[in-house]
Amino acid sequence: MLQLVLGADFGGLPGLIGRILAVGAVGFWAYKKKGLTAWIFFALVAGIVVGLDAPALAIELQVISKVFLKLIKSIIAPLLFATLAVGIAGHGNMASVGRMGGKSLIYFEVVTTFALIIGLLAINLTQVGVGIPLIKSTEALAAAQQGSWQDIVLHIFPENIAAAVAEGQVLQVVVFSVLFGIGLAQLQGKAKQTMLSALDALAEVMFKYTGLVMYLAPLAVGASMAYTVAKVGIGILGNLLGLLLTLYGALIVFILVVLVPIGLITRLPFVRFWRAIAEPVALAFATTSSEAALPKAMRAMESLGVPRRIVAFVMPTGYSFNLDGTTLYLALASVFVAQAAGIELSWQVQVQMVLTLMLTSKGVAGVPRASLVILSGTVASFGLPSEPIFIILGIDALMDMARTSVNVIGNCLATWVIARWEGVDPDQELRNQALSLQAEALEA
């Protein structure tokens, strides 16, 4: 069927009929599955066929993907502002968060920084975005290769927040949101609660808004893939496969090089740990949502002897500040966009990109396709073209499964690490729980 769809061995009328039948079969499967991921896959296949057999029509379809991108960009500023400000002010300042909060934030930043670095190294090693003959942009190249370090520093801080929003300066929006959140955390009483409620409501609305926009994703993917195949050819699928394998390989390296040593240092019982978290990880893989696995993940860590007070604080906080798989993907995907556009980013610009992603990747919790919002914002901030994003979106569901599973693994490990850092003996906690249950049974 794949040969029929791609037209690799079948030409003329038989090949066309075969491709139409194959698209129909995939469409019937998507109809039965009734999920957004299935329809995106159908659109990917249909877009390839349209690009092969109706290139003139495929070129005209690009407007659909551009509309989708505009809507995605409209999400970035309000969503980042609301989630970052609530994330900071809702937990208070460092004094009110306390010792455990400080340790958690330090751990989150260190681990996600390693994830970003591994993502950058992986994509620079494989160079899977190189060779895609997209339209090169000299303006994008000039914007990406920024000037002196003074220019870079000045570019971080907003002069006019409305202008920063209008121009898509994501890092300036993040800085404003962080300072706003710190200021809000210092308020007391009704004013603070009113503003927190309003921002929390804004975040909820923007998540719903994102959900509505994502209904257009299949159309955007199909239109973009049709346009790309018509302009570039079927060889683009090789780059997509390379990107997918690069992500999976980088995530495996991250687990082996970063998470496993952390587990060894903190004396993690690996077999018991995996047995406990296997179900929430599988749920995250299937749903591509870290939050869907949150309740089961919390119970799993309590079953390993991590006190509930630690689990209840570290796990939800980690779902906003410790998305290891997502941050690795964002670094990898951002450089892929530059490679696809024929723009060679210097190491200084890539370091600046890492610093940007360290902040922006903390703004959105683990909901399906939310990383697309951050990726779009980062690409816009560095003056990179948006067209390669739609190429990535075609296989985003397959990548999302892996990165979301790593998000869950990373957050479960984080609760263990913070518990050990706090001097907790999980085995003793389990013994205390058993004694408590025995005492309750005797009293009954």
VOLUMLO-723772 format. One record per residue (C-alpha): residue in three letters; x, y, z. Coordinates in nm, 3 decimals. Layout:
BEGIN
{rec "Ala" {X Y Z}}
...
END
This chain:
BEGIN
{rec "Met" {0.000 0.000 0.000}}
{rec "Leu" {0.284 0.240 0.080}}
{rec "Gln" {0.422 0.195 -0.272}}
{rec "Leu" {0.081 0.273 -0.415}}
{rec "Val" {0.052 0.587 -0.206}}
{rec "Leu" {0.397 0.715 -0.291}}
{rec "Gly" {0.381 0.609 -0.653}}
{rec "Ala" {0.728 0.456 -0.630}}
{rec "Asp" {0.663 0.166 -0.866}}
{rec "Phe" {0.329 0.248 -1.025}}
{rec "Gly" {0.278 0.521 -1.283}}
{rec "Gly" {0.003 0.635 -1.515}}
{rec "Leu" {-0.362 0.554 -1.457}}
{rec "Pro" {-0.304 0.231 -1.256}}
{rec "Gly" {-0.078 0.420 -1.019}}
{rec "Leu" {-0.330 0.703 -0.979}}
{rec "Ile" {-0.614 0.459 -0.909}}
{rec "Gly" {-0.397 0.274 -0.661}}
{rec "Arg" {-0.311 0.594 -0.476}}
{rec "Ile" {-0.677 0.699 -0.464}}
{rec "Leu" {-0.775 0.361 -0.322}}
{rec "Ala" {-0.496 0.380 -0.067}}
{rec "Val" {-0.608 0.728 0.044}}
{rec "Gly" {-0.963 0.599 0.072}}
{rec "Ala" {-0.847 0.310 0.290}}
{rec "Val" {-0.653 0.542 0.520}}
{rec "Gly" {-0.955 0.777 0.532}}
{rec "Phe" {-1.182 0.490 0.636}}
{rec "Trp" {-0.934 0.393 0.908}}
{rec "Ala" {-0.923 0.754 1.033}}
{rec "Tyr" {-1.304 0.767 1.035}}
{rec "Lys" {-1.316 0.455 1.250}}
{rec "Lys" {-1.046 0.583 1.489}}
{rec "Lys" {-1.222 0.921 1.525}}
{rec "Gly" {-0.915 1.092 1.669}}
{rec "Leu" {-0.720 1.402 1.571}}
{rec "Thr" {-0.399 1.203 1.532}}
{rec "Ala" {-0.564 0.962 1.287}}
{rec "Trp" {-0.699 1.249 1.077}}
{rec "Ile" {-0.357 1.417 1.072}}
{rec "Phe" {-0.207 1.094 0.939}}
{rec "Phe" {-0.481 1.073 0.675}}
{rec "Ala" {-0.414 1.434 0.576}}
{rec "Leu" {-0.042 1.356 0.551}}
{rec "Val" {-0.107 1.072 0.306}}
{rec "Ala" {-0.370 1.268 0.110}}
{rec "Gly" {-0.137 1.568 0.089}}
{rec "Ile" {0.142 1.352 -0.057}}
{rec "Val" {-0.093 1.220 -0.325}}
{rec "Val" {-0.224 1.567 -0.414}}
{rec "Gly" {0.131 1.699 -0.435}}
{rec "Leu" {0.226 1.416 -0.671}}
{rec "Asp" {-0.078 1.415 -0.899}}
{rec "Ala" {-0.211 1.773 -0.882}}
{rec "Pro" {0.088 2.000 -0.823}}
{rec "Ala" {-0.088 2.312 -0.952}}
{rec "Leu" {-0.368 2.265 -0.698}}
{rec "Ala" {-0.115 2.177 -0.427}}
{rec "Ile" {0.064 2.510 -0.471}}
{rec "Glu" {-0.262 2.700 -0.419}}
{rec "Leu" {-0.338 2.507 -0.099}}
{rec "Gln" {-0.051 2.674 0.087}}
{rec "Val" {-0.289 2.948 0.202}}
{rec "Ile" {-0.459 2.699 0.437}}
{rec "Ser" {-0.135 2.623 0.620}}
{rec "Lys" {-0.060 2.995 0.644}}
{rec "Val" {-0.399 3.061 0.807}}
{rec "Phe" {-0.331 2.786 1.059}}
{rec "Leu" {0.011 2.932 1.141}}
{rec "Lys" {-0.140 3.277 1.199}}
{rec "Leu" {-0.388 3.129 1.446}}
{rec "Ile" {-0.109 2.938 1.625}}
{rec "Lys" {0.094 3.259 1.658}}
{rec "Ser" {-0.208 3.434 1.813}}
{rec "Ile" {-0.196 3.184 2.101}}
{rec "Ile" {0.165 3.236 2.206}}
{rec "Ala" {0.168 3.563 2.401}}
{rec "Pro" {-0.153 3.528 2.610}}
{rec "Leu" {-0.084 3.162 2.687}}
{rec "Leu" {0.275 3.218 2.798}}
{rec "Phe" {0.181 3.526 3.000}}
{rec "Ala" {-0.102 3.353 3.186}}
{rec "Thr" {0.074 3.022 3.256}}
{rec "Leu" {0.408 3.172 3.360}}
{rec "Ala" {0.258 3.439 3.583}}
{rec "Val" {0.026 3.192 3.756}}
{rec "Gly" {0.306 2.936 3.786}}
{rec "Ile" {0.526 3.186 3.970}}
{rec "Ala" {0.269 3.379 4.173}}
{rec "Gly" {0.062 3.073 4.253}}
{rec "His" {0.354 2.915 4.436}}
{rec "Gly" {0.468 3.243 4.588}}
{rec "Asn" {0.825 3.368 4.602}}
{rec "Met" {1.120 3.151 4.700}}
{rec "Ala" {1.076 3.230 5.067}}
{rec "Ser" {0.717 3.107 5.072}}
{rec "Val" {0.788 2.809 4.847}}
{rec "Gly" {1.057 2.706 5.093}}
{rec "Arg" {1.355 2.480 5.076}}
{rec "Met" {1.183 2.206 4.877}}
{rec "Gly" {1.064 2.451 4.613}}
{rec "Gly" {1.412 2.591 4.567}}
{rec "Lys" {1.564 2.245 4.530}}
{rec "Ser" {1.294 2.146 4.282}}
{rec "Leu" {1.349 2.448 4.059}}
{rec "Ile" {1.728 2.400 4.062}}
{rec "Tyr" {1.688 2.034 3.969}}
{rec "Phe" {1.437 2.113 3.694}}
{rec "Glu" {1.662 2.374 3.533}}
{rec "Val" {1.973 2.153 3.542}}
{rec "Val" {1.802 1.846 3.393}}
{rec "Thr" {1.609 2.033 3.123}}
{rec "Thr" {1.930 2.215 3.026}}
{rec "Phe" {2.095 1.877 2.968}}
{rec "Ala" {1.793 1.778 2.758}}
{rec "Leu" {1.828 2.091 2.544}}
{rec "Ile" {2.201 2.036 2.495}}
{rec "Ile" {2.150 1.672 2.390}}
{rec "Gly" {1.881 1.782 2.145}}
{rec "Leu" {2.114 2.038 1.989}}
{rec "Leu" {2.403 1.792 1.968}}
{rec "Ala" {2.182 1.526 1.808}}
{rec "Ile" {2.043 1.744 1.530}}
{rec "Asn" {2.384 1.899 1.458}}
{rec "Leu" {2.530 1.549 1.433}}
{rec "Thr" {2.267 1.398 1.202}}
{rec "Gln" {2.196 1.714 0.995}}
{rec "Val" {1.867 1.559 0.879}}
{rec "Gly" {1.721 1.897 0.784}}
{rec "Val" {2.000 1.973 0.539}}
{rec "Gly" {1.916 1.926 0.172}}
{rec "Ile" {1.550 2.023 0.181}}
{rec "Pro" {1.529 2.277 -0.102}}
{rec "Leu" {1.291 2.520 0.062}}
{rec "Ile" {1.293 2.888 -0.024}}
{rec "Lys" {1.594 3.051 0.141}}
{rec "Ser" {1.538 3.381 0.319}}
{rec "Thr" {1.820 3.635 0.341}}
{rec "Glu" {1.614 3.833 0.592}}
{rec "Ala" {1.585 3.527 0.813}}
{rec "Leu" {1.957 3.470 0.786}}
{rec "Ala" {2.028 3.827 0.892}}
{rec "Ala" {1.787 3.800 1.183}}
{rec "Ala" {1.928 3.467 1.302}}
{rec "Gln" {2.290 3.582 1.296}}
{rec "Gln" {2.249 3.862 1.546}}
{rec "Gly" {2.519 4.113 1.633}}
{rec "Ser" {2.717 4.174 1.949}}
{rec "Trp" {2.642 4.035 2.292}}
{rec "Gln" {2.513 4.378 2.395}}
{rec "Asp" {2.252 4.356 2.118}}
{rec "Ile" {2.152 4.010 2.237}}
{rec "Val" {2.110 4.127 2.597}}
{rec "Leu" {1.910 4.434 2.497}}
{rec "His" {1.689 4.219 2.277}}
{rec "Ile" {1.581 4.014 2.581}}
{rec "Phe" {1.414 4.298 2.771}}
{rec "Pro" {1.086 4.454 2.656}}
{rec "Glu" {1.053 4.827 2.598}}
{rec "Asn" {0.689 4.807 2.499}}
{rec "Ile" {0.505 4.484 2.586}}
{rec "Ala" {0.235 4.552 2.326}}
{rec "Ala" {0.501 4.590 2.058}}
{rec "Ala" {0.674 4.272 2.180}}
{rec "Val" {0.346 4.081 2.143}}
{rec "Ala" {0.277 4.228 1.799}}
{rec "Glu" {0.628 4.152 1.673}}
{rec "Gly" {0.631 3.799 1.814}}
{rec "Gln" {0.924 3.864 2.050}}
{rec "Val" {0.863 3.560 2.269}}
{rec "Leu" {1.160 3.606 2.500}}
{rec "Gln" {1.051 3.961 2.582}}
{rec "Val" {0.702 3.832 2.662}}
{rec "Val" {0.855 3.568 2.890}}
{rec "Val" {1.070 3.824 3.077}}
{rec "Phe" {0.768 4.049 3.127}}
{rec "Ser" {0.558 3.752 3.245}}
{rec "Val" {0.823 3.639 3.495}}
{rec "Leu" {0.862 3.988 3.643}}
{rec "Phe" {0.485 4.029 3.650}}
{rec "Gly" {0.450 3.695 3.830}}
{rec "Ile" {0.713 3.791 4.089}}
{rec "Gly" {0.537 4.122 4.148}}
{rec "Leu" {0.202 3.945 4.181}}
{rec "Ala" {0.351 3.696 4.428}}
{rec "Gln" {0.442 3.986 4.659}}
{rec "Leu" {0.082 4.107 4.679}}
{rec "Gln" {-0.149 3.998 4.958}}
{rec "Gly" {-0.521 3.964 5.002}}
{rec "Lys" {-0.803 4.017 4.756}}
{rec "Ala" {-0.601 4.191 4.483}}
{rec "Lys" {-0.370 3.894 4.447}}
{rec "Gln" {-0.648 3.638 4.444}}
{rec "Thr" {-0.850 3.837 4.190}}
{rec "Met" {-0.557 3.865 3.952}}
{rec "Leu" {-0.461 3.498 3.999}}
{rec "Ser" {-0.819 3.393 3.925}}
{rec "Ala" {-0.829 3.611 3.614}}
{rec "Leu" {-0.495 3.479 3.483}}
{rec "Asp" {-0.591 3.121 3.562}}
{rec "Ala" {-0.915 3.171 3.370}}
{rec "Leu" {-0.720 3.323 3.080}}
{rec "Ala" {-0.492 3.020 3.071}}
{rec "Glu" {-0.791 2.784 3.067}}
{rec "Val" {-0.953 2.981 2.785}}
{rec "Met" {-0.631 2.977 2.583}}
{rec "Phe" {-0.603 2.601 2.623}}
{rec "Lys" {-0.959 2.569 2.488}}
{rec "Tyr" {-0.868 2.814 2.210}}
{rec "Thr" {-0.567 2.597 2.127}}
{rec "Gly" {-0.794 2.293 2.110}}
{rec "Leu" {-1.022 2.470 1.862}}
{rec "Val" {-0.731 2.578 1.645}}
{rec "Met" {-0.590 2.224 1.645}}
{rec "Tyr" {-0.907 2.102 1.472}}
{rec "Leu" {-0.761 2.276 1.165}}
{rec "Ala" {-0.436 2.079 1.199}}
{rec "Pro" {-0.533 1.799 0.954}}
{rec "Leu" {-0.621 2.053 0.685}}
{rec "Ala" {-0.300 2.246 0.750}}
{rec "Val" {-0.086 1.931 0.742}}
{rec "Gly" {-0.248 1.807 0.423}}
{rec "Ala" {-0.214 2.143 0.251}}
{rec "Ser" {0.145 2.193 0.363}}
{rec "Met" {0.251 1.841 0.265}}
{rec "Ala" {0.086 1.880 -0.076}}
{rec "Tyr" {0.267 2.210 -0.131}}
{rec "Thr" {0.600 2.069 -0.012}}
{rec "Val" {0.582 1.755 -0.228}}
{rec "Ala" {0.481 1.964 -0.531}}
{rec "Lys" {0.774 2.202 -0.479}}
{rec "Val" {1.039 1.967 -0.340}}
{rec "Gly" {0.944 1.613 -0.438}}
{rec "Ile" {0.889 1.285 -0.256}}
{rec "Gly" {1.242 1.285 -0.112}}
{rec "Ile" {1.118 1.498 0.180}}
{rec "Leu" {0.992 1.176 0.345}}
{rec "Gly" {1.352 1.066 0.397}}
{rec "Asn" {1.421 1.381 0.597}}
{rec "Leu" {1.111 1.319 0.807}}
{rec "Leu" {1.220 0.964 0.886}}
{rec "Gly" {1.565 1.093 0.977}}
{rec "Leu" {1.413 1.351 1.211}}
{rec "Leu" {1.197 1.088 1.380}}
{rec "Leu" {1.493 0.854 1.433}}
{rec "Thr" {1.709 1.143 1.556}}
{rec "Leu" {1.450 1.233 1.822}}
{rec "Tyr" {1.407 0.876 1.944}}
{rec "Gly" {1.783 0.825 1.954}}
{rec "Ala" {1.839 1.152 2.142}}
{rec "Leu" {1.571 1.061 2.398}}
{rec "Ile" {1.733 0.722 2.457}}
{rec "Val" {2.071 0.892 2.502}}
{rec "Phe" {1.913 1.140 2.747}}
{rec "Ile" {1.770 0.857 2.956}}
{rec "Leu" {2.099 0.665 2.960}}
{rec "Val" {2.334 0.960 3.007}}
{rec "Val" {2.127 1.182 3.238}}
{rec "Leu" {1.838 1.001 3.407}}
{rec "Val" {2.010 0.667 3.477}}
{rec "Pro" {2.315 0.828 3.648}}
{rec "Ile" {2.080 1.043 3.856}}
{rec "Gly" {1.898 0.726 3.959}}
{rec "Leu" {2.226 0.557 4.051}}
{rec "Ile" {2.339 0.855 4.259}}
{rec "Thr" {2.009 0.863 4.451}}
{rec "Arg" {1.999 0.482 4.493}}
{rec "Leu" {1.683 0.436 4.287}}
{rec "Pro" {1.547 0.078 4.282}}
{rec "Phe" {1.525 0.061 3.902}}
{rec "Val" {1.316 -0.256 3.873}}
{rec "Arg" {1.056 -0.145 4.129}}
{rec "Phe" {1.057 0.205 3.982}}
{rec "Trp" {0.983 0.081 3.631}}
{rec "Arg" {0.712 -0.157 3.748}}
{rec "Ala" {0.545 0.128 3.937}}
{rec "Ile" {0.554 0.382 3.653}}
{rec "Ala" {0.497 0.147 3.356}}
{rec "Glu" {0.122 0.209 3.349}}
{rec "Pro" {0.132 0.592 3.359}}
{rec "Val" {0.413 0.593 3.101}}
{rec "Ala" {0.207 0.370 2.872}}
{rec "Leu" {-0.093 0.600 2.922}}
{rec "Ala" {0.118 0.903 2.833}}
{rec "Phe" {0.249 0.725 2.521}}
{rec "Ala" {-0.103 0.640 2.405}}
{rec "Thr" {-0.268 0.975 2.481}}
{rec "Thr" {0.035 1.201 2.409}}
{rec "Ser" {-0.061 1.397 2.722}}
{rec "Ser" {0.154 1.410 3.033}}
{rec "Glu" {-0.137 1.540 3.238}}
{rec "Ala" {-0.353 1.237 3.153}}
{rec "Ala" {-0.098 1.022 3.337}}
{rec "Leu" {-0.060 1.257 3.636}}
{rec "Pro" {-0.296 1.085 3.888}}
{rec "Lys" {-0.153 0.739 3.821}}
{rec "Ala" {0.204 0.871 3.829}}
{rec "Met" {0.144 1.034 4.169}}
{rec "Arg" {0.002 0.713 4.313}}
{rec "Ala" {0.292 0.518 4.165}}
{rec "Met" {0.551 0.733 4.342}}
{rec "Glu" {0.363 0.710 4.672}}
{rec "Ser" {0.372 0.331 4.632}}
{rec "Leu" {0.753 0.357 4.617}}
{rec "Gly" {0.765 0.531 4.955}}
{rec "Val" {0.783 0.896 4.848}}
{rec "Pro" {0.577 1.099 5.101}}
{rec "Arg" {0.254 1.249 4.969}}
{rec "Arg" {0.359 1.603 5.069}}
{rec "Ile" {0.657 1.577 4.832}}
{rec "Val" {0.466 1.406 4.552}}
{rec "Ala" {0.184 1.662 4.572}}
{rec "Phe" {0.428 1.951 4.532}}
{rec "Val" {0.700 1.824 4.298}}
{rec "Met" {0.488 1.633 4.047}}
{rec "Pro" {0.241 1.909 3.948}}
{rec "Thr" {0.519 2.171 3.950}}
{rec "Gly" {0.731 1.946 3.729}}
{rec "Tyr" {0.451 1.925 3.473}}
{rec "Ser" {0.506 2.294 3.401}}
{rec "Phe" {0.881 2.325 3.469}}
{rec "Asn" {1.032 1.981 3.400}}
{rec "Leu" {0.914 1.854 3.062}}
{rec "Asp" {1.240 1.682 2.968}}
{rec "Gly" {1.122 1.516 2.648}}
{rec "Thr" {0.948 1.828 2.521}}
{rec "Thr" {1.246 2.057 2.583}}
{rec "Leu" {1.480 1.816 2.403}}
{rec "Tyr" {1.240 1.804 2.108}}
{rec "Leu" {1.212 2.183 2.093}}
{rec "Ala" {1.590 2.228 2.067}}
{rec "Leu" {1.611 1.960 1.802}}
{rec "Ala" {1.313 2.088 1.601}}
{rec "Ser" {1.426 2.452 1.609}}
{rec "Val" {1.762 2.370 1.452}}
{rec "Phe" {1.589 2.138 1.202}}
{rec "Val" {1.384 2.438 1.087}}
{rec "Ala" {1.703 2.637 1.032}}
{rec "Gln" {1.867 2.348 0.846}}
{rec "Ala" {1.562 2.306 0.622}}
{rec "Ala" {1.577 2.678 0.540}}
{rec "Gly" {1.945 2.655 0.452}}
{rec "Ile" {2.045 2.878 0.746}}
{rec "Glu" {2.359 2.783 0.935}}
{rec "Leu" {2.325 2.893 1.296}}
{rec "Ser" {2.647 2.980 1.477}}
{rec "Trp" {2.710 2.823 1.816}}
{rec "Gln" {2.646 3.162 1.980}}
{rec "Val" {2.299 3.178 1.828}}
{rec "Gln" {2.230 2.816 1.925}}
{rec "Val" {2.330 2.893 2.285}}
{rec "Gln" {2.096 3.190 2.279}}
{rec "Met" {1.825 2.959 2.145}}
{rec "Val" {1.887 2.720 2.438}}
{rec "Leu" {1.853 3.006 2.685}}
{rec "Thr" {1.528 3.111 2.518}}
{rec "Leu" {1.388 2.758 2.526}}
{rec "Met" {1.489 2.718 2.892}}
{rec "Leu" {1.231 2.987 2.966}}
{rec "Thr" {0.965 2.941 2.700}}
{rec "Ser" {0.944 2.563 2.747}}
{rec "Lys" {0.838 2.623 3.108}}
{rec "Gly" {0.527 2.815 3.008}}
{rec "Val" {0.296 2.544 2.878}}
{rec "Ala" {0.190 2.230 3.061}}
{rec "Gly" {0.200 1.889 2.895}}
{rec "Val" {-0.106 1.897 2.669}}
{rec "Pro" {-0.114 1.746 2.320}}
{rec "Arg" {0.053 1.959 2.052}}
{rec "Ala" {0.125 2.246 2.295}}
{rec "Ser" {0.491 2.228 2.196}}
{rec "Leu" {0.388 2.351 1.850}}
{rec "Val" {0.304 2.686 2.009}}
{rec "Ile" {0.648 2.716 2.172}}
{rec "Leu" {0.825 2.601 1.856}}
{rec "Ser" {0.639 2.860 1.647}}
{rec "Gly" {0.729 3.134 1.891}}
{rec "Thr" {1.097 3.038 1.907}}
{rec "Val" {1.124 3.018 1.529}}
{rec "Ala" {0.964 3.362 1.494}}
{rec "Ser" {1.195 3.510 1.758}}
{rec "Phe" {1.503 3.406 1.561}}
{rec "Gly" {1.366 3.520 1.227}}
{rec "Leu" {1.347 3.166 1.088}}
{rec "Pro" {1.088 3.071 0.824}}
{rec "Ser" {0.776 2.887 0.939}}
{rec "Glu" {0.730 2.649 0.643}}
{rec "Pro" {0.938 2.360 0.790}}
{rec "Ile" {0.711 2.352 1.096}}
{rec "Phe" {0.435 2.200 0.885}}
{rec "Ile" {0.673 1.933 0.762}}
{rec "Ile" {0.741 1.845 1.127}}
{rec "Leu" {0.371 1.854 1.213}}
{rec "Gly" {0.311 1.569 0.971}}
{rec "Ile" {0.493 1.328 1.205}}
{rec "Asp" {0.436 1.522 1.527}}
{rec "Ala" {0.205 1.257 1.672}}
{rec "Leu" {0.476 0.989 1.645}}
{rec "Met" {0.731 1.220 1.806}}
{rec "Asp" {0.484 1.333 2.073}}
{rec "Met" {0.438 0.977 2.197}}
{rec "Ala" {0.808 0.942 2.280}}
{rec "Arg" {0.870 1.287 2.423}}
{rec "Thr" {0.558 1.270 2.642}}
{rec "Ser" {0.663 0.934 2.784}}
{rec "Val" {1.003 1.081 2.874}}
{rec "Asn" {0.823 1.375 3.039}}
{rec "Val" {0.646 1.132 3.272}}
{rec "Ile" {0.961 0.931 3.346}}
{rec "Gly" {1.151 1.252 3.422}}
{rec "Asn" {0.889 1.386 3.659}}
{rec "Cys" {0.857 1.057 3.845}}
{rec "Leu" {1.234 1.050 3.891}}
{rec "Ala" {1.226 1.415 4.005}}
{rec "Thr" {0.995 1.331 4.298}}
{rec "Trp" {1.234 1.053 4.404}}
{rec "Val" {1.536 1.284 4.379}}
{rec "Ile" {1.374 1.563 4.583}}
{rec "Ala" {1.262 1.311 4.846}}
{rec "Arg" {1.616 1.179 4.880}}
{rec "Trp" {1.751 1.537 4.882}}
{rec "Glu" {1.513 1.610 5.169}}
{rec "Gly" {1.661 1.320 5.365}}
{rec "Val" {1.365 1.085 5.320}}
{rec "Asp" {1.423 0.709 5.338}}
{rec "Pro" {1.152 0.564 5.108}}
{rec "Asp" {1.196 0.211 5.245}}
{rec "Gln" {1.139 0.339 5.598}}
{rec "Glu" {0.835 0.531 5.476}}
{rec "Leu" {0.692 0.208 5.336}}
{rec "Arg" {0.756 0.030 5.666}}
{rec "Asn" {0.587 0.312 5.855}}
{rec "Gln" {0.287 0.292 5.622}}
{rec "Ala" {0.262 -0.084 5.677}}
{rec "Leu" {0.279 -0.042 6.057}}
{rec "Ser" {0.013 0.228 6.040}}
{rec "Leu" {-0.219 0.004 5.840}}
{rec "Gln" {-0.163 -0.280 6.085}}
{rec "Ala" {-0.245 -0.053 6.378}}
{rec "Glu" {-0.563 0.065 6.209}}
{rec "Ala" {-0.664 -0.295 6.140}}
{rec "Leu" {-0.612 -0.391 6.505}}
{rec "Glu" {-0.815 -0.094 6.626}}
{rec "Ala" {-1.096 -0.191 6.391}}
END
